[in-house]
Amino acid sequence: SKGSSLQWTLFEYCCAPDSKLSAMFVHRGHRAFRLCLPDVDMLLLANQEEVKSQVMSEVHQGRCVLIWASLPCTGWCRWQSINEALARERGPEALQAYLQHLQQLRDESHRLLQGLKHVLGSCLKSDAVFVAFEWPAYNLGWHDSEMQLLLHWMPHQALVDACRVNLKAKGCAVSKRWRIVTNLVPLARKLDSLRCHCPNSASHVQCRGQVAKRSVFYTE
């Protein structure tokens, strides 16, 4: 909060160029760096090395650092099973093209996860550096081998429902749950309190299409 003697720097890893999380950090008197396209391609080793250097520079200035990672996860979305079935209905060529595209998405995801692992392997040697990783709770990528290699650095978990952070579409609450893993205990505890308490009769909009794209901002 403003006025706190503890100063934080956020490195938002693979976010939107106008992410609200970074804006909130700055509004509360802290620092924030957005590591995102088109300016920063985190697939590049040179950028990974630069981030490592920037993180340690913040630490040497007496600041705590939170690396918040939310990598693209389209290739691991559960809706891909429906997309595959639709492609299969269109014939062998359509199916082959779809599967090739899906593999490209997952290969890029692997490369981003490997890059993040490279950054964290160095930065987390400092007691002033913390990390949080967010994906949709039921995303298939959580079970991927590259993701499993990262989880030992983030032993604490939180589940957050979109309706608790005021994510809406056309005035209705959105049905989406995020899973956040982290090594920062107070963060996990605070976020895990944001579970849906809506009555059973309350309607929620499915998180698909444009609604899903807007959900990267977490809230309205």
C-alpha positions as CSV (number, residue, x, y, z in Angstrom):
1,S,0.0,0.0,0.0
2,K,1.0,3.6,-0.3
3,G,3.2,4.8,2.5
4,S,4.6,1.4,3.2
5,S,8.3,1.3,3.9
6,L,8.7,-1.9,1.9
7,Q,9.1,-1.1,-1.8
8,W,8.3,-3.6,-4.5
9,T,9.2,-3.9,-8.2
10,L,6.9,-6.0,-10.4
11,F,8.2,-7.7,-13.5
12,E,5.1,-8.8,-15.4
13,Y,6.3,-11.7,-17.6
14,C,4.4,-12.1,-20.9
15,C,1.6,-9.7,-20.2
16,A,-0.6,-7.3,-22.2
17,P,1.1,-4.0,-23.2
18,D,-1.6,-2.2,-21.2
19,S,-2.0,-4.6,-18.3
20,K,-3.9,-3.5,-15.3
21,L,-1.6,-5.3,-12.8
22,S,1.4,-3.2,-13.6
23,A,-0.8,0.0,-13.6
24,M,-2.0,-0.9,-10.1
25,F,1.5,-1.4,-8.8
26,V,2.6,2.0,-10.1
27,H,-0.6,3.6,-8.8
28,R,0.3,2.3,-5.3
29,G,3.8,3.8,-5.4
30,H,5.8,0.9,-6.6
31,R,7.6,0.1,-9.8
32,A,6.6,-2.2,-12.7
33,F,8.1,-3.5,-15.9
34,R,6.0,-5.1,-18.6
35,L,7.9,-7.8,-20.4
36,C,5.8,-8.3,-23.5
37,L,5.5,-8.0,-27.2
38,P,6.1,-6.1,-29.4
39,D,8.9,-4.5,-27.4
40,V,10.2,-7.4,-25.4
41,D,10.3,-11.0,-26.8
42,M,10.9,-13.3,-23.9
43,L,11.8,-16.1,-26.3
44,L,15.2,-14.4,-26.9
45,L,18.1,-15.3,-24.6
46,A,19.4,-11.7,-24.7
47,N,16.1,-10.4,-23.2
48,Q,16.2,-13.2,-20.6
49,E,19.7,-12.1,-19.6
50,E,18.6,-8.4,-19.5
51,V,15.7,-9.3,-17.2
52,K,18.0,-11.1,-14.8
53,S,20.3,-8.1,-14.7
54,Q,17.3,-5.7,-14.1
55,V,15.9,-7.9,-11.3
56,M,19.2,-8.0,-9.5
57,S,19.6,-4.2,-10.0
58,E,16.3,-3.7,-8.2
59,V,17.4,-6.0,-5.4
60,H,20.7,-4.1,-4.9
61,Q,18.6,-0.9,-4.5
62,G,16.9,-2.5,-1.5
63,R,13.6,-3.4,-3.2
64,C,11.7,-6.6,-3.2
65,V,10.9,-8.1,-6.6
66,L,7.8,-10.1,-7.7
67,I,8.0,-11.8,-11.1
68,W,4.4,-12.4,-12.2
69,A,4.3,-14.8,-15.1
70,S,1.3,-15.5,-17.2
71,L,2.5,-17.1,-20.4
72,P,0.2,-17.7,-23.4
73,C,-1.7,-20.9,-22.9
74,T,-4.0,-21.2,-25.9
75,G,-2.3,-24.5,-26.9
76,W,-3.2,-26.1,-23.6
77,C,-6.8,-24.9,-23.5
78,R,-9.4,-27.6,-22.9
79,W,-11.4,-26.1,-25.8
80,Q,-8.8,-27.5,-28.1
81,S,-10.4,-30.9,-27.9
82,I,-13.5,-29.4,-29.4
83,N,-11.4,-27.6,-32.1
84,E,-9.8,-31.0,-32.9
85,A,-13.2,-32.7,-33.3
86,L,-14.4,-29.9,-35.6
87,A,-11.2,-30.2,-37.7
88,R,-11.6,-34.0,-37.9
89,E,-15.2,-33.5,-39.3
90,R,-13.7,-31.3,-42.1
91,G,-11.4,-34.1,-43.2
92,P,-7.8,-35.4,-43.0
93,E,-6.2,-32.2,-44.4
94,A,-8.0,-29.9,-42.0
95,L,-7.1,-32.2,-39.1
96,Q,-3.4,-32.3,-40.1
97,A,-3.3,-28.5,-40.4
98,Y,-5.0,-28.1,-37.0
99,L,-2.7,-30.6,-35.3
100,Q,0.4,-28.9,-36.8
101,H,-0.8,-25.5,-35.6
102,L,-1.5,-26.9,-32.1
103,Q,2.0,-28.4,-31.9
104,Q,3.5,-25.0,-32.9
105,L,1.6,-23.3,-30.0
106,R,2.8,-26.0,-27.6
107,D,6.4,-25.8,-28.8
108,E,6.4,-22.0,-28.3
109,S,4.9,-22.6,-24.8
110,H,7.8,-25.0,-24.0
111,R,10.3,-22.4,-25.1
112,L,8.8,-19.7,-23.0
113,L,8.7,-22.0,-20.0
114,Q,12.3,-22.9,-20.5
115,G,13.2,-19.3,-20.7
116,L,11.3,-18.5,-17.5
117,K,13.2,-21.4,-15.8
118,H,16.5,-19.9,-17.0
119,V,15.5,-16.5,-15.4
120,L,14.2,-17.9,-12.2
121,G,17.2,-20.3,-11.7
122,S,19.4,-17.2,-11.3
123,C,17.1,-14.7,-9.7
124,L,15.5,-16.9,-7.0
125,K,18.9,-17.3,-5.3
126,S,18.1,-13.9,-3.7
127,D,15.8,-13.9,-0.7
128,A,14.3,-10.6,-2.0
129,V,12.9,-12.2,-5.2
130,F,9.5,-13.9,-5.4
131,V,7.6,-15.5,-8.2
132,A,4.0,-16.1,-9.1
133,F,2.7,-18.0,-12.1
134,E,-0.9,-17.8,-13.3
135,W,-2.9,-19.9,-15.7
136,P,-6.5,-20.9,-15.9
137,A,-7.1,-23.5,-13.2
138,Y,-8.1,-26.3,-15.5
139,N,-5.6,-25.6,-18.3
140,L,-3.9,-28.8,-19.5
141,G,-0.5,-27.1,-19.5
142,W,-0.3,-27.6,-15.7
143,H,0.4,-31.3,-16.4
144,D,3.1,-30.6,-19.0
145,S,6.7,-31.8,-18.1
146,E,8.2,-28.3,-18.6
147,M,5.6,-26.8,-16.2
148,Q,6.3,-29.6,-13.6
149,L,10.0,-28.6,-13.6
150,L,9.0,-25.1,-12.5
151,L,6.5,-26.0,-9.7
152,H,9.1,-26.9,-7.1
153,W,10.0,-23.2,-6.9
154,M,6.3,-22.3,-6.3
155,P,5.0,-24.6,-3.6
156,H,2.0,-22.5,-2.5
157,Q,-1.3,-22.4,-4.4
158,A,-4.3,-20.1,-4.7
159,L,-7.5,-20.4,-6.7
160,V,-9.3,-17.2,-7.8
161,D,-12.7,-16.9,-9.3
162,A,-13.3,-14.2,-11.9
163,C,-16.6,-13.0,-10.3
164,R,-14.7,-12.1,-7.1
165,V,-12.5,-9.6,-9.0
166,N,-15.4,-8.1,-10.9
167,L,-14.7,-9.6,-14.3
168,K,-17.9,-9.2,-16.3
169,A,-19.2,-9.5,-19.8
170,K,-22.3,-7.5,-20.8
171,G,-23.1,-6.9,-17.2
172,C,-22.9,-10.6,-16.1
173,A,-20.2,-12.3,-14.0
174,V,-17.7,-14.4,-16.0
175,S,-17.2,-18.1,-15.1
176,K,-13.5,-18.5,-14.9
177,R,-11.1,-19.8,-12.3
178,W,-7.4,-19.0,-12.2
179,R,-4.7,-21.1,-10.5
180,I,-1.8,-19.1,-9.1
181,V,1.3,-20.9,-7.7
182,T,3.9,-18.9,-5.8
183,N,6.7,-18.9,-3.3
184,L,5.2,-15.9,-1.5
185,V,2.9,-17.2,1.3
186,P,1.0,-13.9,2.1
187,L,0.1,-13.5,-1.6
188,A,-1.2,-17.1,-1.9
189,R,-3.3,-16.7,1.3
190,K,-4.8,-13.4,0.1
191,L,-5.6,-14.6,-3.4
192,D,-7.0,-17.9,-2.2
193,S,-9.7,-16.0,-0.3
194,L,-11.2,-14.9,-3.7
195,R,-13.5,-17.8,-4.3
196,C,-17.0,-17.6,-5.8
197,H,-19.7,-17.0,-3.1
198,C,-22.4,-16.4,-5.6
199,P,-25.8,-18.0,-4.9
200,N,-26.6,-21.1,-7.0
201,S,-29.2,-19.1,-8.9
202,A,-26.6,-16.5,-10.1
203,S,-25.8,-16.8,-13.8
204,H,-22.2,-16.7,-15.1
205,V,-21.1,-16.1,-18.7
206,Q,-18.8,-18.7,-20.3
207,C,-15.2,-17.6,-20.8
208,R,-14.9,-18.0,-24.5
209,G,-13.9,-15.9,-27.5
210,Q,-13.6,-12.2,-26.9
211,V,-14.5,-12.7,-23.2
212,A,-11.5,-15.0,-22.8
213,K,-9.3,-12.4,-24.5
214,R,-10.4,-9.7,-22.2
215,S,-9.9,-11.9,-19.1
216,V,-6.1,-11.4,-19.4
217,F,-6.7,-8.1,-17.6
218,Y,-8.3,-10.0,-14.7
219,T,-10.9,-7.4,-13.9
220,E,-13.0,-4.7,-15.5
